[in-house]
Amino acid sequence: HPADRVALISRGRKTTFGELQQQVAGLRGGLTRLGIGRGDRVAVVANNNWYFVVSYLATLGVGAVAVPLNPQTPPSAMASELRAVGAVAVVIGPSARSAIEAVGSDSTPELKHRIGAGFQPDGGISLDELMSGDPVPMVETDDDDLAVLVFTSGTAGSPKAAKLSHGNLLINLRQVAASSEEGPGPDDVAFGLLPMFHIYGLNVVLGMTLATGAPVVLIERFDPVAALEAIEKHGIT
């Protein structure tokens, strides 16, 4: 996509595809220097915002496995989800600070790195600091390589982490593209409201929109009046 084309609008700030590529490459470098690579589980606990997108893409880009978690999850459930996937690192969005800070290191022994989005967590590192070093290129991945672990809603028992490969994500995007002659296309503007810790928000909204070169307006909390204003202001299609 053209580098100067807008990719994300988050918290009123625009990020172009060129900027996003640089930021993600920088964070790939930071994750690599922490020793995070192929197969490692990285939890991303953030609302729909710039922090989430950069962390998610950089995690996939180093061959690691992204585990998007609901920032509103109570601390005890958060600890058990982090344990269940064996997360070695967690990216903590601004809205998830209290939940993560309540997760003790004794309850999550495999969790070595706490990465604060916009702040420096106790004994951890800030995302901005992690991004500021040398970038590294994407690693090669196969279709069968694990990309994401997404927790189910748990309607019939406790939530379980469903495995999705790079091939799964790609085929899903092709299905969405083939299902409609009208789009989405590069002239569309997407309303990124569905939470990205669910697969529809993660792949159909975020993945599909970025793949087609359209901007996505990231919405952290639904408010009817603000939603109508955003739809009008950004020309959301």
C-alpha positions in Angstrom: 0.0 0.0 0.0 1.2 3.6 -0.6 3.3 4.6 2.4 1.5 7.9 2.9 -1.9 6.3 3.0 -3.6 6.3 6.4 -3.8 2.8 8.0 -5.0 3.6 11.6 -6.9 6.3 13.4 -6.6 5.8 17.1 -7.3 8.2 19.9 -7.6 11.0 17.3 -4.1 10.3 15.8 -3.5 9.0 12.3 -0.8 6.5 11.5 0.1 5.9 7.8 1.1 2.5 6.4 4.7 3.7 6.1 4.8 4.7 9.8 3.1 1.5 10.8 5.6 -0.6 9.0 8.5 1.2 10.6 6.9 1.0 14.1 6.2 -2.7 13.7 9.7 -3.4 12.5 11.1 -1.5 15.5 9.1 -3.5 17.9 10.1 -6.7 16.1 13.7 -5.7 17.0 12.7 -5.0 20.6 11.0 -8.4 21.0 13.9 -10.2 19.4 16.4 -8.5 21.8 14.3 -9.8 24.7 14.8 -13.3 23.3 11.2 -13.6 22.1 10.8 -15.6 18.9 9.3 -18.6 17.1 6.5 -20.2 19.1 6.7 -18.0 22.1 3.4 -16.8 23.5 2.9 -13.1 23.8 -0.3 -11.9 25.4 -1.7 -8.6 24.2 -4.1 -7.1 26.7 -5.4 -3.8 25.3 -8.5 -2.2 24.0 -8.8 -1.4 20.2 -6.0 1.1 19.9 -2.6 1.7 18.2 -0.8 -0.2 21.0 -2.8 -3.4 20.2 -2.2 -3.3 16.5 1.5 -2.7 16.7 2.0 -5.4 19.3 -0.1 -7.9 17.5 1.7 -7.4 14.1 5.2 -7.4 15.7 4.4 -10.6 17.6 3.4 -12.4 14.4 6.4 -10.9 12.6 8.9 -12.5 14.9 7.2 -15.9 14.5 5.7 -15.8 18.0 2.1 -16.5 18.9 -0.2 -13.6 19.7 -2.7 -14.2 22.6 -5.2 -11.3 22.6 -6.9 -11.1 26.0 -9.9 -9.0 27.3 -8.5 -6.1 29.4 -11.6 -6.3 31.6 -10.8 -9.8 32.7 -10.6 -10.1 36.5 -7.0 -10.7 37.8 -7.6 -14.3 38.9 -9.0 -15.3 35.5 -6.3 -13.3 33.7 -3.6 -15.2 35.6 -5.2 -18.6 34.7 -5.4 -17.6 31.0 -1.7 -16.5 31.0 -0.8 -19.8 32.6 -2.9 -21.8 30.2 -1.1 -20.5 27.2 2.3 -20.3 28.8 2.8 -16.6 28.0 6.4 -15.4 28.3 5.5 -11.8 27.7 2.5 -9.5 28.1 1.8 -6.2 26.5 -0.3 -4.1 28.9 -2.6 -1.5 27.5 -3.5 1.6 29.5 -6.9 0.0 30.4 -5.4 -3.2 31.6 -2.9 -1.9 34.2 -4.9 -2.8 37.3 -5.7 -6.4 36.1 -2.1 -7.2 35.2 -0.6 -5.5 38.2 -2.8 -7.8 40.4 -1.4 -10.9 38.6 1.5 -12.0 40.9 4.7 -13.4 39.5 4.2 -16.5 41.7 0.9 -17.3 39.9 2.5 -16.9 36.4 6.0 -18.3 36.7 6.6 -18.4 32.9 5.8 -14.7 32.4 9.2 -13.1 32.1 8.5 -9.7 30.4 5.9 -7.1 31.2 5.7 -4.4 28.5 3.8 -1.3 29.4 1.9 0.6 26.6 2.5 4.2 27.4 4.0 3.6 30.9 6.8 1.7 32.6 5.5 -1.3 34.6 7.2 -2.4 37.8 10.2 -4.6 36.8 9.2 -4.2 33.2 9.8 -2.1 30.1 7.8 0.5 28.1 6.7 -0.3 24.6 8.2 3.0 23.3 11.6 2.0 24.7 11.3 -1.4 23.2 10.5 0.1 19.8 13.4 2.6 19.8 16.2 0.2 18.8 17.2 -1.2 15.5 14.4 -2.8 13.4 14.6 -6.5 12.3 12.9 -8.0 9.2 10.0 -10.4 9.4 10.8 -14.1 9.9 9.5 -16.6 7.3 6.4 -18.5 8.5 4.6 -21.5 7.0 0.8 -21.8 6.7 0.8 -24.5 9.4 2.7 -22.4 11.9 0.6 -21.3 14.9 -0.2 -17.5 14.7 -2.9 -16.8 17.3 -4.5 -18.3 20.4 -8.0 -16.8 20.9 -10.0 -17.7 24.0 -13.6 -18.9 23.2 -16.5 -17.2 25.0 -16.9 -20.1 27.3 -20.6 -20.5 26.9 -20.4 -24.3 27.5 -17.8 -24.5 30.2 -14.7 -22.5 30.9 -13.1 -20.5 28.0 -10.5 -22.5 26.0 -7.7 -21.2 23.8 -8.4 -22.0 20.2 -5.4 -22.4 17.9 -5.3 -20.5 14.6 -2.5 -20.9 12.1 -1.2 -18.3 9.6 -2.9 -20.3 6.9 -6.2 -20.1 8.9 -6.0 -16.3 9.1 -5.1 -16.0 5.4 -7.9 -18.3 4.1 -10.4 -16.4 6.3 -9.4 -13.2 4.6 -9.7 -14.7 1.2 -13.2 -16.0 2.1 -14.3 -12.5 3.2 -12.9 -11.0 0.0 -14.7 -13.6 -2.1 -18.0 -13.2 -0.3 -18.7 -9.7 -1.5 -18.2 -8.1 -4.9 -18.5 -4.7 -3.3 -15.6 -4.7 -0.9 -14.1 -4.0 1.3 -11.8 -1.9 -0.9 -9.1 0.7 -0.4 -11.6 3.5 -0.6 -13.5 2.2 2.3 -13.1 3.4 5.9 -13.7 0.7 8.6 -15.3 1.2 12.0 -13.1 -0.9 14.3 -15.6 -1.4 17.1 -15.8 -5.2 17.7 -13.1 -6.1 20.3 -9.9 -7.4 18.8 -9.6 -10.1 21.4 -12.3 -11.8 19.5 -11.5 -13.3 16.1 -14.1 -11.3 14.1 -12.7 -8.0 15.3 -9.1 -9.3 15.0 -9.1 -10.8 11.5 -12.2 -9.7 9.6 -12.1 -6.1 10.8 -8.4 -5.4 11.4 -6.8 -8.0 9.2 -9.1 -7.5 6.2 -9.0 -3.7 6.4 -5.2 -3.5 6.5 -4.9 -6.2 3.8 -7.1 -4.1 1.4 -5.2 -0.9 2.2 -8.1 0.9 3.8 -8.0 2.9 7.1 -9.6 1.5 10.3 -10.9 3.8 13.0 -10.2 2.1 16.3 -12.9 2.4 18.9 -12.0 1.6 22.5 -15.5 1.9 24.0 -18.9 2.1 22.4 -20.9 5.3 23.0 -23.8 6.0 20.6 -23.3 9.7 20.3 -19.5 9.4 19.8 -20.0 6.6 17.3 -22.3 8.7 15.2 -19.8 11.6 15.4 -16.9 9.3 14.3 -18.9 7.8 11.4 -19.6 11.3 10.1 -16.2 12.8 10.8 -14.1 10.0 9.2 -16.6 9.2 6.4 -16.9 5.6 7.6 -18.4 3.3 4.9 
